[in-house]
Amino acid sequence: MNRNIRILGVALILCFAALFVQLNRIQIFQQTELQENPNNMRSVIRDFNRERGEIYTIDGEVIAKSQKIDGQIKYERQYPYGDLYAHSTGFFSFQYGADGLERYYNDQLAGQKETQKYSSFKDIFTVTDTSADLTITINHSVQQAAKEALGERNGSIVVLDPRTGAVLAFWSYPSYDPNILGSSNLQAGEKAWEEFSALPTSEDPRLPKMYREIFFPGSTFKLVTATAALTSTSATLTEPEFEVRTTYTPPLTTLPLQNYAGSTCGGDILEGLRVSCNTTFAELAAEVVGAEFLIEASEKFGFNSYLPIDLPSPAVSIFPDDFGSQVGETDAEPPIPILENTPALAQSGIGQFNVKATPLQMALVAAAIANDGILMKPHLMSSFTNQEGETIETYKPVIWRTVLSRQDALSLQLAMEITATAGTATNLAIPGVIVGGKTGTAQVDADRPDDTHGWIIGYAGPEGGDPTLAISVIVESVPGQGQLTGGTDAAPIAREVLSVALRIQGILE
């Protein structure tokens, strides 16, 4: 009898031990997994039954807030400016989760960070609103200027402060109204979601193309090729000289590469940037710089890496990293290997072949050059405050990479400023301030050989001072409506936006 009781007791003890282990496994090790499980509606309902922090622009405009409502859920998310900030704030939806800043900073906005929940001992015993309000770096007036300047043309605009990495404007058209997805009207949200999802990916207005879509950068990439030449070879802005010609035929192919519109050009790197000469930069890439140095330079700017911006799922800009085995060498000093895919390397040097970049990536190229070779980490968060108005976190600028020396950056600044005053980027020039630019006319794809995107990247600042703005603009091609160019289509848009930003900074009257 005693033996049976002992056996039963041991069995009960083992059961309690197993139960204890299982409860701890679920509550501690699987807590996050269970909370984030889309089938866990208790977590979703909890989030919509409490107020969430607001999101402000740097100049104080409320762009996301919680509104109390009647029904099963007590709050819905509202976005006072509709589509203007949709690609930055994202949405906070009962059905579809969250995107953008709403997702990236969810814990702070929802008051779920441990440092917010328990900022003092008394918080353990009291229930308080621990949500935090987020202030972002975007300036409302610059954002509106970007939207108005682009109009209803498909494209994107990114404006940065090259000194800090702060994003001052972040706009892409088409956009969408996140109020539909954040509303308690679930049927309307479902209808909009289905309509968006039925569109081709490239036409889905939910897609923030500024940082999640990659395009051929075209001739804007020549600044990267020039960087590789200045930093890794004996080349300067004035040496070597390249033949004045209409076409260039790379080694290992009989197919010539042409200048835009059949133009004739040549000379040194400075002249090549001023007039955006394809033959100069194709030869520079294939026979002077070489694959190794061009890959290295592009990756210093951020290609082939996830950009460290505080938004979810940024696209990776691409520069090919394999051009085949060596089959010969050039006459350059030191000799540059001729590779199996050197013809593709020549195309890559002018931003074509398989080179693809986001508008944000190309804005960072301009920003690094403008900031004397130092590339700052891009960011939207400026600060968090609690519900008593106390600052609980402030962003501190972070150097992401040193891309090139100050001397080489100054050389490229000179080239970009000449391009804006007497080259392909004259439509970017603004009297009374320093402006540098580089245009790009980029192919769309092989199925649309007559269509091109128009690009421009550049910077601006006070005369005699450091650049305070960097910009990237792409105007996407419309099928069947011919070629767009950076100088004609993108540059005037960039000039409008820069002018507004310079006035806000007090640099332009």
Helices and strands as residue ranges (DSSP letters): H 2-24, I 25-29, H 31-36, H 41-47, E 55-56, E 62-68, E 75-78, G 82-85, H 86-89, E 92-93, E 97-98, H 100-104, H 106-110, H 114-117, G 121-124, E 133-136, H 140-150, E 155-160, E 167-173, H 179-182, H 186-197, G 201-203, H 209-212, G 218-221, H 222-232, E 242-245, E 247-248, E 257-258, G 260-262, E 265-267, H 269-275, H 278-283, I 284-289, H 291-301, E 326-329, E 337-339, H 342-348, H 359-370, E 374-376, E 381-385, E 391-394, E 399-402, H 406-422, G 426-428, E 433-443, E 452-462, E 469-475, I 486-490, H 491-504
